[in-house]
Amino acid sequence: MATRYDQDAKAKAVRLVREHRDEYDTEWAAMRAISARLG
């Protein structure tokens, strides 16, 4: 079953990916790195 996250957690993750996107080769790489940090 998928884990449910509240809207604040989702918004934080999206914001972090947008802010740090240009530090990575791809958007997918940014998402993976941010998700690893957030747990």
Distance bins in CASP14 RR format, pairs under 12 A and 6 or more apart:
PFRMAT RR
TARGET T0000
AUTHOR 0000-0000-0000
RMODE 2
METHOD distances of the structure
MODEL  1
3 9 0 0 0 0 0 1 0 0 0 0 0
3 10 0 0 0 0 0 1 0 0 0 0 0
3 35 0 0 0 0 0 1 0 0 0 0 0
3 38 0 0 0 0 0 1 0 0 0 0 0
3 39 0 0 0 0 0 1 0 0 0 0 0
4 10 0 0 0 0 1 0 0 0 0 0 0
5 11 0 0 0 0 1 0 0 0 0 0 0
5 12 0 0 0 0 1 0 0 0 0 0 0
5 13 1 0 0 1 0 0 0 0 0 0 0
5 14 0 0 0 0 0 1 0 0 0 0 0
5 35 0 0 0 0 0 1 0 0 0 0 0
5 38 0 0 0 0 1 0 0 0 0 0 0
5 39 0 0 0 0 0 1 0 0 0 0 0
6 12 0 0 0 0 1 0 0 0 0 0 0
6 13 0 0 0 0 0 1 0 0 0 0 0
7 13 0 0 0 0 0 1 0 0 0 0 0
7 14 0 0 0 0 0 1 0 0 0 0 0
8 14 0 0 0 0 0 1 0 0 0 0 0
8 15 0 0 0 0 0 1 0 0 0 0 0
8 38 0 0 0 0 0 1 0 0 0 0 0
9 15 0 0 0 0 0 1 0 0 0 0 0
9 16 0 0 0 0 0 1 0 0 0 0 0
9 34 0 0 0 0 0 1 0 0 0 0 0
9 35 0 0 0 0 0 1 0 0 0 0 0
9 38 1 0 0 1 0 0 0 0 0 0 0
9 39 0 0 0 0 0 1 0 0 0 0 0
10 16 0 0 0 0 0 1 0 0 0 0 0
10 17 0 0 0 0 0 1 0 0 0 0 0
10 34 0 0 0 0 0 1 0 0 0 0 0
10 35 0 0 0 0 0 1 0 0 0 0 0
10 38 0 0 0 0 0 1 0 0 0 0 0
11 17 0 0 0 0 0 1 0 0 0 0 0
11 18 0 0 0 0 0 1 0 0 0 0 0
12 18 0 0 0 0 0 1 0 0 0 0 0
12 19 0 0 0 0 0 1 0 0 0 0 0
12 34 0 0 0 0 1 0 0 0 0 0 0
12 35 0 0 0 0 0 1 0 0 0 0 0
12 37 0 0 0 0 0 1 0 0 0 0 0
12 38 1 0 0 1 0 0 0 0 0 0 0
12 39 0 0 0 0 0 1 0 0 0 0 0
13 19 0 0 0 0 0 1 0 0 0 0 0
13 20 0 0 0 0 0 1 0 0 0 0 0
13 30 0 0 0 0 0 1 0 0 0 0 0
13 31 0 0 0 0 1 0 0 0 0 0 0
13 32 0 0 0 0 0 1 0 0 0 0 0
13 33 0 0 0 0 0 1 0 0 0 0 0
13 34 1 0 0 1 0 0 0 0 0 0 0
13 35 1 0 0 1 0 0 0 0 0 0 0
13 36 0 0 0 0 0 1 0 0 0 0 0
13 37 0 0 0 0 1 0 0 0 0 0 0
13 38 1 0 0 1 0 0 0 0 0 0 0
13 39 0 0 0 0 0 1 0 0 0 0 0
14 20 0 0 0 0 0 1 0 0 0 0 0
14 21 0 0 0 0 0 1 0 0 0 0 0
14 27 0 0 0 0 0 1 0 0 0 0 0
14 30 0 0 0 0 0 1 0 0 0 0 0
14 31 0 0 0 0 1 0 0 0 0 0 0
14 34 0 0 0 0 1 0 0 0 0 0 0
14 35 0 0 0 0 0 1 0 0 0 0 0
14 38 0 0 0 0 0 1 0 0 0 0 0
15 21 0 0 0 0 0 1 0 0 0 0 0
15 30 0 0 0 0 0 1 0 0 0 0 0
15 34 0 0 0 0 1 0 0 0 0 0 0
15 38 0 0 0 0 0 1 0 0 0 0 0
16 23 0 0 0 0 0 1 0 0 0 0 0
16 24 0 0 0 0 0 1 0 0 0 0 0
16 30 0 0 0 0 1 0 0 0 0 0 0
16 31 0 0 0 0 1 0 0 0 0 0 0
16 33 0 0 0 0 1 0 0 0 0 0 0
16 34 1 0 1 0 0 0 0 0 0 0 0
16 35 0 0 0 0 1 0 0 0 0 0 0
16 36 0 0 0 0 0 1 0 0 0 0 0
16 37 1 0 0 1 0 0 0 0 0 0 0
16 38 1 0 0 1 0 0 0 0 0 0 0
17 23 0 0 0 0 0 1 0 0 0 0 0
17 24 0 0 0 0 1 0 0 0 0 0 0
17 26 0 0 0 0 0 1 0 0 0 0 0
17 27 1 0 0 1 0 0 0 0 0 0 0
17 28 0 0 0 0 1 0 0 0 0 0 0
17 29 0 0 0 0 0 1 0 0 0 0 0
17 30 1 0 1 0 0 0 0 0 0 0 0
17 31 1 0 1 0 0 0 0 0 0 0 0
17 32 0 0 0 0 1 0 0 0 0 0 0
17 33 0 0 0 0 1 0 0 0 0 0 0
17 34 1 0 1 0 0 0 0 0 0 0 0
17 35 0 0 0 0 1 0 0 0 0 0 0
17 37 0 0 0 0 0 1 0 0 0 0 0
17 38 0 0 0 0 0 1 0 0 0 0 0
18 24 0 0 0 0 0 1 0 0 0 0 0
18 27 0 0 0 0 1 0 0 0 0 0 0
18 30 0 0 0 0 1 0 0 0 0 0 0
18 31 0 0 0 0 0 1 0 0 0 0 0
18 34 0 0 0 0 1 0 0 0 0 0 0
19 30 0 0 0 0 1 0 0 0 0 0 0
19 34 0 0 0 0 1 0 0 0 0 0 0
20 27 0 0 0 0 0 1 0 0 0 0 0
20 29 0 0 0 0 0 1 0 0 0 0 0
20 30 1 0 1 0 0 0 0 0 0 0 0
20 31 0 0 0 0 1 0 0 0 0 0 0
20 32 0 0 0 0 0 1 0 0 0 0 0
20 33 1 0 0 1 0 0 0 0 0 0 0
20 34 1 0 0 1 0 0 0 0 0 0 0
20 35 0 0 0 0 0 1 0 0 0 0 0
20 37 0 0 0 0 1 0 0 0 0 0 0
21 27 1 0 1 0 0 0 0 0 0 0 0
21 28 0 0 0 0 0 1 0 0 0 0 0
21 29 0 0 0 0 1 0 0 0 0 0 0
21 30 1 0 1 0 0 0 0 0 0 0 0
21 31 0 0 0 0 1 0 0 0 0 0 0
21 33 0 0 0 0 0 1 0 0 0 0 0
21 34 0 0 0 0 1 0 0 0 0 0 0
22 29 0 0 0 0 0 1 0 0 0 0 0
22 30 0 0 0 0 1 0 0 0 0 0 0
23 29 0 0 0 0 1 0 0 0 0 0 0
23 30 1 0 0 1 0 0 0 0 0 0 0
23 33 0 0 0 0 1 0 0 0 0 0 0
23 34 0 0 0 0 0 1 0 0 0 0 0
24 30 1 0 1 0 0 0 0 0 0 0 0
24 31 0 0 0 0 1 0 0 0 0 0 0
24 32 0 0 0 0 1 0 0 0 0 0 0
24 33 1 0 0 1 0 0 0 0 0 0 0
24 34 0 0 0 0 1 0 0 0 0 0 0
25 32 0 0 0 0 0 1 0 0 0 0 0
25 33 0 0 0 0 0 1 0 0 0 0 0
26 32 0 0 0 0 1 0 0 0 0 0 0
26 33 0 0 0 0 0 1 0 0 0 0 0
27 33 0 0 0 0 0 1 0 0 0 0 0
27 34 0 0 0 0 0 1 0 0 0 0 0
28 34 0 0 0 0 0 1 0 0 0 0 0
28 35 0 0 0 0 0 1 0 0 0 0 0
29 35 0 0 0 0 0 1 0 0 0 0 0
29 36 0 0 0 0 0 1 0 0 0 0 0
30 36 0 0 0 0 0 1 0 0 0 0 0
30 37 0 0 0 0 0 1 0 0 0 0 0
31 37 0 0 0 0 0 1 0 0 0 0 0
31 38 0 0 0 0 0 1 0 0 0 0 0
32 38 0 0 0 0 0 1 0 0 0 0 0
32 39 0 0 0 0 0 1 0 0 0 0 0
33 39 0 0 0 0 0 1 0 0 0 0 0
END
